[in-house]
Amino acid sequence: MARKPIVGGNWKCNIPTLKTATDLLDAWKANPHDASKVDMVICPSAIHIMPAKEQIESLGMFVATQNVSATGFGAFTGELAADHLEDCGIGWTLIGHSERRKLYGETDEDTAKKVEKCQAKGIKVIFCIGESLEEREAGKTDEVNKRQLSAVLSAIKDWDSIVIAYEPVWAI
């Protein structure tokens, strides 16, 4: 059986205020999607997740974090553990986004640890892969994507809770 299509919207840090977020969600009410045909996953900034969660879910959409920690609970300033997501009823997260890899030094090993944590907690993952413009121009697209995906294969126990998002960095 084919998987239901998924559309994801990553707000990054582009939604500046909670009012802007709720205004955007109010505007979506006028154009509902058919949740029986497509899953929509919205990734608000961390500060807006909990205030916007109920409104997002009332629109038949799912809430996701933009990142999750490779650690569990503990003295990890600023991190969101998979345990936190489970506790707050957030069933999705992004892992491996190009900005996390490039700007914050997230490695393939880090992404594997994060996937493992999410699999253990039943958190669904949108796993991002993609090459830079330089890698594309050097003919390394397949090599980069295989490397990024291979790093997490052993951590995946439930493929129904993994979505692979190919987002080449040069296309953003």
DSSP file with accessible surface (Angstrom, degrees, kcal/mol):
  #  RESIDUE AA STRUCTURE BP1 BP2  ACC     N-H-->O    O-->H-N    N-H-->O    O-->H-N    TCO  KAPPA ALPHA  PHI   PSI    X-CA   Y-CA   Z-CA
    1    1 A M              0   0  239      0, 0.0     2,-0.1     0, 0.0     0, 0.0   0.000 360.0 360.0 360.0 135.7    0.0    0.0    0.0
    2    2 A A        -     0   0   91      1,-0.1     2,-0.2     3,-0.0     0, 0.0  -0.402 360.0-111.6 -73.4 146.4    1.3    3.4   -0.9
    3    3 A R        -     0   0  124     -2,-0.1    -1,-0.1     1,-0.1     3,-0.1  -0.516  35.2-104.0 -74.3 144.8    2.1    5.9    1.8
    4    4 A K        -     0   0   78     -2,-0.2    34,-0.1     1,-0.1    -1,-0.1  -0.460  46.6-100.3 -65.6 137.0   -0.1    9.0    2.0
    5    5 A P        -     0   0   84      0, 0.0    34,-2.8     0, 0.0     2,-0.4  -0.252  37.2-148.7 -58.8 150.4    1.7   12.1    0.6
    6    6 A I  E     -a   39   0A  45     32,-0.2     2,-0.5    -3,-0.1    34,-0.2  -0.983  11.1-166.6-126.0 133.1    3.2   14.4    3.1
    7    7 A V  E     -a   40   0A  76     32,-2.9    34,-2.8    -2,-0.4     2,-0.4  -0.983  12.5-164.0-117.1 127.9    3.7   18.2    2.8
    8    8 A G  E     -a   41   0A  51     -2,-0.5     2,-0.5    32,-0.2    34,-0.2  -0.908   9.4-164.4-114.9 141.4    6.0   19.8    5.3
    9    9 A G  E     -a   42   0A  25     32,-2.8    34,-3.4    -2,-0.4     2,-0.7  -0.959   4.0-165.5-125.5 112.2    6.2   23.5    6.2
   10   10 A N  E     -a   43   0A  46     -2,-0.5     3,-0.1    32,-0.2    32,-0.1  -0.871   5.2-170.1 -99.0 112.2    9.3   24.6    8.1
   11   11 A W    >   -     0   0   20     32,-2.3     3,-2.6    -2,-0.7     4,-0.4   0.640  17.1-175.9 -74.0 -14.5    8.8   28.1    9.5
   12   12 A K  T 3   -     0   0   41     31,-0.5     3,-0.2     1,-0.3    -1,-0.2  -0.272  67.0 -44.9  49.5-132.6   12.5   28.3   10.5
   13   13 A C  T 3  S+     0   0  113      1,-0.1    -1,-0.3    -3,-0.1    -2,-0.1  -0.043 114.5 106.7-111.7  30.8   12.8   31.6   12.4
   14   14 A N    <   +     0   0  121     -3,-2.6    -2,-0.1     1,-0.1    -1,-0.1   0.636  58.1  76.3 -86.4 -16.5   10.8   33.5    9.8
   15   15 A I        -     0   0   27     -4,-0.4    30,-0.1    -3,-0.2    -1,-0.1  -0.852  66.1-170.5 -95.6 105.3    7.6   33.9   11.9
   16   16 A P        +     0   0   97      0, 0.0     2,-0.3     0, 0.0    -1,-0.2   0.774  58.4  24.3 -75.2 -27.7    8.6   36.7   14.2
   17   17 A T  S  > S-     0   0   64      1,-0.1     4,-2.0    31,-0.0     5,-0.1  -0.926  71.6-117.7-137.0 161.0    5.8   36.8   16.7
   18   18 A L  H  > S+     0   0   73     -2,-0.3     4,-2.9     1,-0.2     5,-0.2   0.894 117.0  56.3 -63.1 -37.5    3.1   34.5   18.1
   19   19 A K  H  > S+     0   0  134      1,-0.2     4,-2.7     2,-0.2    -1,-0.2   0.919 105.6  50.7 -61.3 -42.1    0.5   36.8   16.7
   20   20 A T  H  > S+     0   0   53      2,-0.2     4,-2.3     1,-0.2    -1,-0.2   0.923 111.3  49.3 -60.4 -42.0    2.0   36.4   13.2
   21   21 A A  H  X S+     0   0    0     -4,-2.0     4,-2.4     2,-0.2    -2,-0.2   0.940 113.2  44.6 -63.3 -47.1    1.9   32.6   13.7
   22   22 A T  H  X S+     0   0   37     -4,-2.9     4,-2.6     1,-0.2    -2,-0.2   0.877 111.7  53.6 -69.6 -33.8   -1.8   32.6   14.8
   23   23 A D  H  X S+     0   0   73     -4,-2.7     4,-2.1    -5,-0.2    -1,-0.2   0.917 109.5  48.9 -63.1 -42.2   -2.8   35.0   12.0
   24   24 A L  H  X S+     0   0   55     -4,-2.3     4,-1.6    -5,-0.2    -2,-0.2   0.937 112.1  47.9 -61.9 -45.6   -1.2   32.6    9.5
   25   25 A L  H  X S+     0   0    0     -4,-2.4     4,-0.9     1,-0.2    -2,-0.2   0.895 109.3  53.7 -64.8 -37.9   -3.0   29.7   11.0
   26   26 A D  H >X S+     0   0   73     -4,-2.6     3,-0.7     1,-0.2     4,-0.5   0.905 106.1  53.5 -60.8 -39.9   -6.3   31.6   11.0
   27   27 A A  H >< S+     0   0   57     -4,-2.1     3,-1.0     1,-0.2     4,-0.3   0.858 102.2  58.5 -64.6 -33.6   -5.7   32.3    7.3
   28   28 A W  H >< S+     0   0   69     -4,-1.6     3,-1.6     1,-0.2    -1,-0.2   0.774  89.7  72.9 -67.2 -24.6   -5.3   28.6    6.6
   29   29 A K  H << S+     0   0  112     -4,-0.9    -1,-0.2    -3,-0.7    -2,-0.2   0.838  92.0  56.6 -58.4 -31.5   -8.8   28.0    8.1
   30   30 A A  T << S+     0   0   78     -3,-1.0    -1,-0.3    -4,-0.5    -2,-0.2   0.657 113.6  40.1 -74.1 -15.4  -10.2   29.5    4.9
   31   31 A N  S <  S-     0   0  124     -3,-1.6    -1,-0.3    -4,-0.3    -2,-0.1  -0.523  81.5-175.9-132.7  66.7   -8.4   26.9    2.7
   32   32 A P        -     0   0  105      0, 0.0     2,-0.2     0, 0.0    -3,-0.1  -0.251  16.5-135.7 -67.5 151.1   -8.6   23.6    4.5
   33   33 A H        -     0   0   44     26,-0.4     2,-1.1     5,-0.0     3,-0.1  -0.620  25.0-104.4 -97.9 165.6   -6.7   20.6    3.1
   34   34 A D    >>  -     0   0   77     -2,-0.2     3,-2.1     1,-0.2     4,-1.5  -0.781  30.5-168.1 -92.6  98.2   -8.2   17.1    2.8
   35   35 A A  T 34 S+     0   0   41     -2,-1.1    -1,-0.2     1,-0.3    25,-0.0   0.681  83.8  65.0 -64.1 -16.3   -6.4   15.3    5.6
   36   36 A S  T 34 S+     0   0   89      1,-0.2    -1,-0.3    -3,-0.1     3,-0.1   0.703 111.8  35.3 -77.5 -14.9   -7.6   11.9    4.2
   37   37 A K  T <4 S+     0   0  140     -3,-2.1     2,-0.3     1,-0.3    -2,-0.2   0.661 126.0  20.9-109.5 -25.0   -5.5   12.5    1.2
   38   38 A V     <  -     0   0   29     -4,-1.5     2,-0.5   -34,-0.1    -1,-0.3  -0.992  62.7-137.0-149.5 139.1   -2.4   14.3    2.5
   39   39 A D  E     -a    6   0A  29    -34,-2.8   -32,-2.9    -2,-0.3     2,-0.5  -0.845  20.3-157.5 -92.5 131.9   -0.6   14.7    5.8
   40   40 A M  E     -a    7   0A  34     -2,-0.5    22,-3.2    20,-0.5     2,-0.5  -0.957   6.0-168.1-112.4 129.6    0.6   18.2    6.6
   41   41 A V  E     -ab   8  62A   0    -34,-2.8   -32,-2.8    -2,-0.5     2,-0.5  -0.974   3.8-162.3-120.8 120.6    3.4   18.7    9.1
   42   42 A I  E     -ab   9  63A   4     20,-3.2    22,-2.6    -2,-0.5   -32,-0.2  -0.896   4.8-161.1-108.5 132.9    4.1   22.2   10.3
   43   43 A C  E     -a   10   0A   2    -34,-3.4   -32,-2.3    -2,-0.5   -31,-0.5  -0.790  15.2-176.0-114.9  85.1    7.5   23.0   12.0
   44   44 A P        -     0   0    0      0, 0.0    22,-0.4     0, 0.0   -32,-0.1  -0.299  40.3 -84.9 -71.0 166.2    7.1   26.2   14.0
   45   45 A S    >>  -     0   0   13    -30,-0.1     3,-1.4     1,-0.1     4,-0.8  -0.348  48.0-104.4 -64.8 156.2   10.1   27.8   15.8
   46   46 A A  G >4 S+     0   0   68      1,-0.3     3,-0.8     2,-0.2     4,-0.5   0.860 119.7  55.8 -55.9 -37.8   10.6   26.2   19.2
   47   47 A I  G 34 S+     0   0  135      1,-0.2    -1,-0.3     2,-0.1     3,-0.1   0.781 112.0  43.4 -68.5 -24.4    9.2   29.2   21.1
   48   48 A H  G <> S+     0   0   14     -3,-1.4     4,-2.1     1,-0.1    -1,-0.2   0.507  88.0  92.7 -98.3  -5.4    5.9   28.9   19.2
   49   49 A I  H <X S+     0   0    7     -3,-0.8     4,-1.6    -4,-0.8    -2,-0.1   0.955  90.4  36.8 -58.4 -58.9    5.4   25.2   19.3
   50   50 A M  H  > S+     0   0   99     -4,-0.5     4,-0.6     1,-0.2     3,-0.2   0.926 117.8  48.9 -67.7 -42.5    3.3   24.8   22.4
   51   51 A P  H  4 S+     0   0   72      0, 0.0     4,-0.3     0, 0.0    -1,-0.2   0.859 121.3  37.3 -64.0 -30.5    1.2   28.0   21.9
   52   52 A A  H  X S+     0   0    0     -4,-2.1     4,-2.7     1,-0.1     5,-0.2   0.617  93.8  89.5 -93.8 -13.1    0.4   27.1   18.3
   53   53 A K  H  X S+     0   0   31     -4,-1.6     4,-2.8    -3,-0.2     5,-0.2   0.900  87.5  46.5 -55.1 -50.4    0.1   23.3   18.7
   54   54 A E  H  X S+     0   0  164     -4,-0.6     4,-2.1     1,-0.2    -1,-0.2   0.917 114.5  47.9 -61.9 -41.7   -3.6   23.2   19.4
   55   55 A Q  H  > S+     0   0   31     -4,-0.3     4,-0.8     2,-0.2    -1,-0.2   0.912 112.5  48.7 -67.3 -41.0   -4.5   25.5   16.6
   56   56 A I  H ><>S+     0   0    0     -4,-2.7     5,-1.6     1,-0.2     3,-1.1   0.949 113.1  47.3 -62.2 -47.7   -2.3   23.6   14.1
   57   57 A E  H ><5S+     0   0   80     -4,-2.8     3,-1.9     1,-0.3    -1,-0.2   0.850 103.7  61.5 -66.4 -30.7   -3.9   20.3   15.2
   58   58 A S  H 3<5S+     0   0   86     -4,-2.1    -1,-0.3     1,-0.3    -2,-0.2   0.734  99.8  57.1 -67.4 -19.0   -7.4   21.7   14.9
   59   59 A L  T <<5S-     0   0   33     -3,-1.1   -26,-0.4    -4,-0.8    -1,-0.3   0.315 124.8-104.6 -89.8   5.9   -6.6   22.3   11.2
   60   60 A G  T < 5S+     0   0   35     -3,-1.9   -20,-0.5     1,-0.3     2,-0.2   0.716  82.6 125.0  77.9  21.2   -5.9   18.6   10.8
   61   61 A M      < -     0   0   12     -5,-1.6     2,-0.3   -22,-0.1    -1,-0.3  -0.702  57.1-123.0-109.5 163.3   -2.2   19.1   10.6
   62   62 A F  E     -b   41   0A  81    -22,-3.2   -20,-3.2    -2,-0.2     2,-0.4  -0.784  18.7-131.7-104.7 150.9    0.7   17.7   12.7
   63   63 A V  E     -b   42   0A   3     -2,-0.3    29,-0.8   -22,-0.2    28,-0.3  -0.831  25.8-179.5-102.1 139.4    3.2   19.7   14.7
   64   64 A A  E     -c   92   0B   0    -22,-2.6    29,-0.3    -2,-0.4     2,-0.2  -0.973  25.2-124.4-134.4 149.9    7.0   19.0   14.4
   65   65 A T  E     -c   93   0B   2     27,-1.7    29,-2.0    -2,-0.3   -20,-0.1  -0.588  19.0-131.9 -83.7 157.5   10.0   20.4   16.0
   66   66 A Q  S    S+     0   0   45    -22,-0.4     2,-0.3    -2,-0.2    31,-0.2   0.572  87.7   7.7 -84.1  -9.6   12.8   21.8   13.7
   67   67 A N        -     0   0   26     28,-0.1     2,-0.3    29,-0.1    -1,-0.2  -0.973  61.3-158.3-163.2 158.2   15.4   19.9   15.7
   68   68 A V        -     0   0    0     -2,-0.3    13,-0.2    26,-0.1     2,-0.1  -0.979  29.6-105.3-142.9 152.3   15.8   17.3   18.4
   69   69 A S        -     0   0    1     11,-3.2    13,-0.4    -2,-0.3    48,-0.1  -0.434   7.7-140.7 -79.2 152.4   18.7   16.5   20.6
   70   70 A A  S    S+     0   0   24     -2,-0.1     2,-0.2    11,-0.1    -1,-0.1   0.452  88.8  67.4 -83.9  -2.2   21.0   13.5   20.3
   71   71 A T  S    S-     0   0   39      1,-0.2    11,-0.5     9,-0.1    -2,-0.1  -0.532  77.5-131.3-107.4 177.1   20.9   13.4   24.1
   72   72 A G        -     0   0   18      1,-0.3    -1,-0.2    -2,-0.2     4,-0.1  -0.136  60.7 -34.8-103.3-153.2   18.2   12.6   26.6
   73   73 A F  S    S+     0   0  126     -2,-0.1    -1,-0.3     2,-0.1     2,-0.3  -0.317  92.3  85.7 -63.5 151.9   17.3   14.6   29.7
   74   74 A G  S    S-     0   0   61     -3,-0.1     2,-2.1     2,-0.1    -3,-0.0  -0.936  89.0 -29.8 149.0-167.2   20.1   16.3   31.5
   75   75 A A  S    S+     0   0  101     -2,-0.3     2,-0.4     1,-0.1    -2,-0.1  -0.485  78.6 131.9 -83.8  71.9   22.3   19.4   31.6
   76   76 A F    >   -     0   0   96     -2,-2.1     3,-2.1     3,-0.1    -1,-0.1  -0.760  52.2-140.8-126.9  82.3   22.1   20.2   27.9
   77   77 A T  T 3  S+     0   0  147     -2,-0.4    -2,-0.1     1,-0.3     0, 0.0  -0.161  79.2   3.1 -52.3 127.7   21.2   23.9   27.6
   78   78 A G  T 3  S+     0   0   77      1,-0.3    -1,-0.3     0, 0.0     2,-0.2   0.363  97.5 131.4  82.4  -2.9   18.8   24.7   24.8
   79   79 A E    <   -     0   0   74     -3,-2.1     2,-0.5   -11,-0.0    -1,-0.3  -0.486  48.4-147.9 -86.1 153.0   18.2   21.2   23.7
   80   80 A L        -     0   0   62     -2,-0.2   -11,-3.2    -7,-0.0     2,-0.1  -0.968  20.4-152.6-115.2 110.0   14.9   19.4   23.1
   81   81 A A    >>  -     0   0    2     -2,-0.5     4,-1.7   -13,-0.2     3,-0.8  -0.484  26.0-117.3 -79.8 154.1   15.1   15.8   23.9
   82   82 A A  H 3> S+     0   0    1    -11,-0.5     4,-2.6   -13,-0.4     5,-0.2   0.854 118.7  62.0 -56.9 -32.1   12.9   13.1   22.2
   83   83 A D  H 3> S+     0   0   32      1,-0.2     4,-2.4     2,-0.2    -1,-0.3   0.872 101.0  51.7 -60.7 -38.3   11.5   12.6   25.8
   84   84 A H  H <> S+     0   0   75     -3,-0.8     4,-2.2     2,-0.2    -1,-0.2   0.922 109.3  49.3 -63.0 -45.3   10.3   16.2   25.8
   85   85 A L  H  X>S+     0   0    3     -4,-1.7     5,-2.7     1,-0.2     4,-0.6   0.934 111.6  48.8 -60.6 -45.1    8.5   15.7   22.5
   86   86 A E  H ><5S+     0   0  100     -4,-2.6     3,-1.2     1,-0.2    -1,-0.2   0.934 111.5  49.8 -59.1 -46.5    6.9   12.5   23.8
   87   87 A D  H 3<5S+     0   0  133     -4,-2.4    -1,-0.2     1,-0.3    -2,-0.2   0.857 113.7  45.3 -62.3 -36.3    5.8   14.3   27.0
   88   88 A C  H 3<5S-     0   0   49     -4,-2.2    -1,-0.3    -5,-0.1    -2,-0.2   0.398 114.3-112.9 -91.1   2.2    4.3   17.2   25.1
   89   89 A G  T <<5 +     0   0   43     -3,-1.2     2,-0.7    -4,-0.6    -3,-0.2   0.795  65.1 148.0  72.4  28.6    2.5   15.1   22.5
   90   90 A I      < -     0   0    9     -5,-2.7    -1,-0.2    -6,-0.2    -2,-0.1  -0.878  23.2-176.9 -98.2 113.4    4.7   16.3   19.6
   91   91 A G        +     0   0   33     -2,-0.7    33,-3.2   -28,-0.3     2,-0.3   0.405  55.1  52.4 -95.7   0.9    4.9   13.3   17.2
   92   92 A W  E     +cd  64 124B  14    -29,-0.8   -27,-1.7    31,-0.2     2,-0.3  -0.963  51.4 172.4-136.9 155.2    7.2   14.7   14.5
   93   93 A T  E     -cd  65 125B   0     31,-1.6    33,-2.8    -2,-0.3     2,-0.4  -0.984  29.3-120.6-153.0 156.5   10.6   16.3   14.2
   94   94 A L  E     - d   0 126B  11    -29,-2.0     2,-0.4    -2,-0.3    33,-0.2  -0.781  29.7-174.3 -89.2 145.3   13.1   17.3   11.5
   95   95 A I  E     + d   0 127B   1     31,-2.2    33,-2.9    -2,-0.4   -28,-0.1  -0.995  61.0  14.8-139.3 136.5   16.5   15.8   11.6
   96   96 A G  S    S+     0   0    1     -2,-0.4     5,-0.1     1,-0.2    31,-0.1   0.612  70.8 173.9  84.7  14.8   19.6   16.5    9.4
   97   97 A H    >>  -     0   0    9    -31,-0.2     4,-2.1     1,-0.1     3,-0.7  -0.234  42.0-118.1 -56.1 144.4   18.4   19.8    7.9
   98   98 A S  H 3> S+     0   0   16      1,-0.3     4,-3.2     2,-0.2     5,-0.3   0.836 114.0  55.2 -56.7 -34.9   21.1   21.4    5.8
   99   99 A E  H 3>>S+     0   0   65      2,-0.2     4,-2.2     1,-0.2     5,-0.7   0.879 107.1  50.0 -68.3 -35.0   21.2   24.5    8.1
  100  100 A R  H <>5S+     0   0   61     -3,-0.7     6,-2.1     3,-0.2     4,-0.8   0.897 115.3  44.5 -65.8 -39.6   21.8   22.3   11.1
  101  101 A R  H  X5S+     0   0   33     -4,-2.1     4,-0.6     4,-0.2    -2,-0.2   0.951 123.6  33.2 -69.1 -48.1   24.6   20.5    9.3
  102  102 A K  H  <5S+     0   0  166     -4,-3.2    -3,-0.2    -5,-0.2    -2,-0.2   0.938 127.3  33.1 -77.9 -49.8   26.3   23.6    7.9
  103  103 A L  H  <5S+     0   0  117     -4,-2.2    -3,-0.2    -5,-0.3    -1,-0.1   0.779 130.6  30.3 -82.4 -28.0   25.7   26.3   10.5
  104  104 A Y  H  <<S-     0   0  154     -4,-0.8    -1,-0.2    -5,-0.7    -2,-0.2   0.300 103.1-116.2-118.1   7.3   25.8   24.1   13.7
  105  105 A G     <  +     0   0   47     -4,-0.6    -4,-0.2     1,-0.2     2,-0.2   0.706  45.9 174.8  71.1  21.9   28.2   21.4   12.6
  106  106 A E        -     0   0   15     -6,-2.1    -1,-0.2    -9,-0.1     2,-0.2  -0.441  16.3-153.7 -65.3 129.1   25.7   18.5   12.9
  107  107 A T     >  -     0   0   65     -2,-0.2     4,-2.2     1,-0.1     5,-0.2  -0.518  29.4-106.8 -99.9 169.2   27.4   15.4   11.6
  108  108 A D  H  > S+     0   0   29      1,-0.2     4,-2.0     2,-0.2     5,-0.1   0.889 123.6  54.6 -60.3 -38.0   26.0   12.2   10.1
  109  109 A E  H  > S+     0   0  128      1,-0.2     4,-2.1     2,-0.2    -1,-0.2   0.906 106.0  51.9 -62.7 -41.1   26.9   10.5   13.4
  110  110 A D  H  > S+     0   0   46      1,-0.2     4,-2.2     2,-0.2    -1,-0.2   0.914 107.9  51.4 -59.8 -45.0   24.8   13.1   15.2
  111  111 A T  H  X S+     0   0    0     -4,-2.2     4,-2.6     1,-0.2    -1,-0.2   0.894 107.6  52.9 -62.9 -37.1   21.8   12.5   12.9
  112  112 A A  H  X S+     0   0   18     -4,-2.0     4,-2.5     1,-0.2    -1,-0.2   0.918 109.0  49.1 -63.7 -42.4   22.0    8.7   13.5
  113  113 A K  H  X S+     0   0   93     -4,-2.1     4,-2.2     1,-0.2    -1,-0.2   0.902 111.8  49.5 -62.7 -40.4   21.9    9.3   17.3
  114  114 A K  H  X S+     0   0    8     -4,-2.2     4,-2.4     2,-0.2    -2,-0.2   0.920 110.3  49.2 -65.6 -44.2   18.9   11.6   16.9
  115  115 A V  H  X S+     0   0    1     -4,-2.6     4,-3.0     1,-0.2     5,-0.2   0.934 110.2  52.1 -61.0 -43.0   17.0    9.1   14.8
  116  116 A E  H  X S+     0   0  125     -4,-2.5     4,-2.1     1,-0.2    -2,-0.2   0.924 109.6  48.9 -59.6 -44.7   17.8    6.4   17.3
  117  117 A K  H  X S+     0   0   81     -4,-2.2     4,-1.1     1,-0.2    -1,-0.2   0.917 113.7  46.6 -61.2 -43.5   16.4    8.5   20.1
  118  118 A C  H  X>S+     0   0    0     -4,-2.4     5,-2.5     1,-0.2     4,-0.8   0.901 109.4  53.2 -68.5 -40.1   13.2    9.3   18.2
  119  119 A Q  H ><5S+     0   0   28     -4,-3.0     3,-0.8     1,-0.2    -1,-0.2   0.910 107.1  53.0 -60.3 -40.7   12.7    5.7   17.1
  120  120 A A  H 3<5S+     0   0   85     -4,-2.1    -1,-0.2     1,-0.2    -2,-0.2   0.786 115.2  40.8 -65.4 -26.7   12.9    4.6   20.8
  121  121 A K  H 3<5S-     0   0   71     -4,-1.1    -1,-0.2    -3,-0.4    -2,-0.2   0.377 113.0-112.6-103.4   0.5   10.2    7.2   21.7
  122  122 A G  T <<5 +     0   0   57     -3,-0.8     2,-0.5    -4,-0.8    -3,-0.2   0.749  63.2 152.3  74.8  23.7    7.9    6.7   18.7
  123  123 A I      < -     0   0    5     -5,-2.5    -1,-0.3    -6,-0.2   -31,-0.2  -0.756  43.5-128.3 -89.5 127.9    8.6   10.1   17.3
  124  124 A K  E     -d   92   0B  81    -33,-3.2   -31,-1.6    -2,-0.5     2,-0.4  -0.508  24.7-147.1 -76.2 146.2    8.2   10.3   13.5
  125  125 A V  E     -de  93 162B   0     36,-2.8    38,-2.7   -33,-0.2     2,-0.8  -0.943  19.4-157.4-123.0 130.9   11.2   11.8   11.6
  126  126 A I  E     -de  94 163B  13    -33,-2.8   -31,-2.2    -2,-0.4     2,-0.7  -0.944  28.4-157.8 -97.2 105.6   11.5   13.9    8.5
  127  127 A F  E     -de  95 164B   2     36,-3.5    38,-3.0    -2,-0.8     2,-0.4  -0.809   4.0-148.2 -95.2 117.8   15.1   13.1    7.7
  128  128 A C  E     + e   0 165B   6    -33,-2.9     2,-0.3    -2,-0.7    38,-0.2  -0.701  21.7 169.4 -92.6 131.2   16.7   15.7    5.4
  129  129 A I  E     + e   0 166B  18     36,-2.5    38,-2.9    -2,-0.4     2,-0.2  -0.931  13.1 129.0-130.5 158.5   19.3   14.8    2.9
  130  130 A G        -     0   0    7     -2,-0.3     2,-0.2    36,-0.2    -2,-0.0  -0.706  41.9-113.0 159.8 151.2   20.8   16.9    0.1
  131  131 A E        -     0   0    1     -2,-0.2    38,-1.6     1,-0.1    39,-1.0  -0.589  28.0-115.0-100.6 159.0   24.0   18.2   -1.4
  132  132 A S     >  -     0   0   24     -2,-0.2     4,-2.5    37,-0.2     5,-0.2  -0.346  35.3-103.6 -80.8 170.6   25.5   21.7   -1.7
  133  133 A L  H  > S+     0   0   66      1,-0.2     4,-3.0     2,-0.2     5,-0.2   0.917 123.4  52.5 -61.9 -41.1   26.0   23.5   -5.0
  134  134 A E  H  > S+     0   0  132      1,-0.2     4,-1.5     2,-0.2    -1,-0.2   0.905 110.3  47.2 -62.6 -41.8   29.7   22.7   -4.9
  135  135 A E  H  4>S+     0   0   56      2,-0.2     5,-3.0     1,-0.2     6,-0.3   0.896 112.8  49.8 -66.7 -38.6   29.0   19.0   -4.4
  136  136 A R  H ><5S+     0   0  119     -4,-2.5     3,-1.8     1,-0.2     5,-0.3   0.941 110.8  48.5 -63.0 -48.6   26.4   19.0   -7.2
  137  137 A E  H 3<5S+     0   0  142     -4,-3.0    -1,-0.2     1,-0.3    -2,-0.2   0.789 108.5  55.0 -65.5 -25.4   28.8   20.7   -9.6
  138  138 A A  T 3<5S-     0   0   63     -4,-1.5    -1,-0.3    -5,-0.2    -2,-0.2   0.392 118.2-112.8 -86.2   3.3   31.5   18.2   -8.7
  139  139 A G  T < 5S+     0   0   67     -3,-1.8     4,-0.2    -4,-0.1     3,-0.2   0.758  82.3 123.9  74.5  25.4   29.2   15.3   -9.6
  140  140 A K     >< +     0   0   92     -5,-3.0     4,-2.8     1,-0.2     5,-0.3   0.210  26.9 112.9-104.4  15.2   28.9   14.1   -5.9
  141  141 A T  H  > S+     0   0   32     -6,-0.3     4,-2.4    -5,-0.3     5,-0.2   0.940  83.1  40.8 -53.5 -54.8   25.1   14.3   -5.5
  142  142 A D  H  > S+     0   0  112     -3,-0.2     4,-2.8     1,-0.2     5,-0.3   0.908 114.5  52.9 -63.0 -41.8   24.6   10.5   -5.2
  143  143 A E  H  > S+     0   0  122     -4,-0.2     4,-2.2     2,-0.2    -1,-0.2   0.928 111.9  44.9 -59.5 -46.1   27.7   10.1   -3.0
  144  144 A V  H  X S+     0   0    3     -4,-2.8     4,-2.7     2,-0.2     5,-0.2   0.942 115.3  46.4 -65.6 -47.6   26.6   12.8   -0.5
  145  145 A N  H  X S+     0   0   20     -4,-2.4     4,-2.4    -5,-0.3     5,-0.2   0.900 112.7  49.9 -65.7 -39.0   23.0   11.5   -0.3
  146  146 A K  H  X S+     0   0  139     -4,-2.8     4,-3.1    -5,-0.2    -1,-0.2   0.913 111.6  49.5 -63.6 -42.2   24.1    7.9    0.1
  147  147 A R  H  X S+     0   0  113     -4,-2.2     4,-1.6    -5,-0.3    -2,-0.2   0.943 112.3  47.0 -62.2 -47.2   26.5    8.9    2.9
  148  148 A Q  H  < S+     0   0    8     -4,-2.7     4,-0.4     1,-0.2    -2,-0.2   0.911 118.6  40.7 -62.8 -42.2   23.9   10.9    4.7
  149  149 A L  H >X S+     0   0   48     -4,-2.4     3,-1.4    -5,-0.2     4,-0.9   0.908 110.2  57.0 -74.7 -40.5   21.3    8.2    4.5
  150  150 A S  H >X S+     0   0   73     -4,-3.1     4,-0.5     1,-0.3     3,-0.5   0.843  96.8  65.8 -59.2 -32.7   23.7    5.3    5.2
  151  151 A A  H 3< S+     0   0   32     -4,-1.6    -1,-0.3     1,-0.2    -2,-0.2   0.780 110.0  35.1 -61.7 -27.5   24.6    6.9    8.5
  152  152 A V  H X> S+     0   0    0     -3,-1.4     3,-1.2    -4,-0.4     4,-1.0   0.531  88.1  96.2-106.1  -7.1   21.1    6.4    9.9
  153  153 A L  H X< S+     0   0   78     -4,-0.9     3,-0.9    -3,-0.5    -2,-0.1   0.886  85.2  49.8 -54.7 -43.7   20.1    3.0    8.3
  154  154 A S  T 3< S+     0   0   95     -4,-0.5    -1,-0.3     1,-0.2    -2,-0.1   0.748 107.8  55.7 -70.4 -19.6   21.1    0.9   11.3
  155  155 A A  T <4 S+     0   0    8     -3,-1.2     2,-0.7    -4,-0.1    -1,-0.2   0.665  87.0  93.6 -83.8 -15.7   19.1    3.3   13.6
  156  156 A I    <<  +     0   0   12     -4,-1.0     3,-0.2    -3,-0.9   -40,-0.1  -0.686  34.6 154.3 -87.2 117.0   15.9    2.8   11.7
  157  157 A K  S    S+     0   0  166     -2,-0.7     2,-0.4     1,-0.2    -1,-0.2   0.600  71.9  42.7-108.0 -23.7   13.7    0.1   13.1
  158  158 A D    >   -     0   0   75      1,-0.1     3,-1.8     3,-0.0    -1,-0.2  -0.859  58.3-176.0-131.3  96.5   10.3    1.4   11.9
  159  159 A W  G >  S+     0   0  127     -2,-0.4     3,-1.5     1,-0.3    -1,-0.1   0.718  80.6  72.1 -67.0 -19.3   10.3    2.7    8.4
  160  160 A D  G 3  S+     0   0  128      1,-0.3    -1,-0.3     3,-0.0   -36,-0.0   0.685  98.1  50.1 -68.1 -15.0    6.6    3.8    8.8
  161  161 A S  G <  S+     0   0    8     -3,-1.8   -36,-2.8   -37,-0.1     2,-0.4   0.174  98.9  81.3-109.5  19.8    7.9    6.6   11.1
  162  162 A I  E <   -e  125   0B   2     -3,-1.5     2,-0.4   -38,-0.2   -36,-0.2  -0.986  50.5-175.8-127.0 133.0   10.6    7.9    8.7
  163  163 A V  E     -e  126   0B  23    -38,-2.7   -36,-3.5    -2,-0.4     2,-0.6  -0.996  19.0-143.4-122.2 130.4   10.2   10.3    5.8
  164  164 A I  E     -e  127   0B  63     -2,-0.4     2,-0.7   -38,-0.2   -36,-0.2  -0.856  14.4-164.5 -95.0 121.4   13.2   11.0    3.6
  165  165 A A  E     -e  128   0B  30    -38,-3.0   -36,-2.5    -2,-0.6     2,-0.8  -0.925   5.5-156.7-109.0 110.5   13.1   14.7    2.5
  166  166 A Y  E     +e  129   0B 118     -2,-0.7   -36,-0.2   -38,-0.2   -38,-0.1  -0.793  25.7 160.3 -87.0 112.7   15.5   15.4   -0.4
  167  167 A E        -     0   0   72    -38,-2.9   -69,-0.2    -2,-0.8     5,-0.1  -0.796  30.1-147.2-135.1  89.5   16.2   19.1   -0.2
  168  168 A P    >   -     0   0   15      0, 0.0     3,-1.6     0, 0.0     4,-0.4  -0.367  15.0-132.7 -60.7 135.7   19.4   20.0   -2.1
  169  169 A V  G >  S+     0   0   44    -38,-1.6     3,-1.5     1,-0.3   -37,-0.2   0.868 104.1  59.7 -59.5 -36.3   21.1   22.9   -0.4
  170  170 A W  G 3  S+     0   0   95    -39,-1.0    -1,-0.3     1,-0.3   -38,-0.1   0.695 101.1  56.0 -69.0 -15.1   21.5   24.8   -3.6
  171  171 A A  G <         0   0   62     -3,-1.6    -1,-0.3     0, 0.0    -2,-0.2   0.526 360.0 360.0 -94.1  -6.4   17.8   24.8   -4.2
  172  172 A I    <         0   0   97     -3,-1.5    -5,-0.0    -4,-0.4    -3,-0.0  -0.530 360.0 360.0 -76.6 360.0   16.9   26.5   -1.0
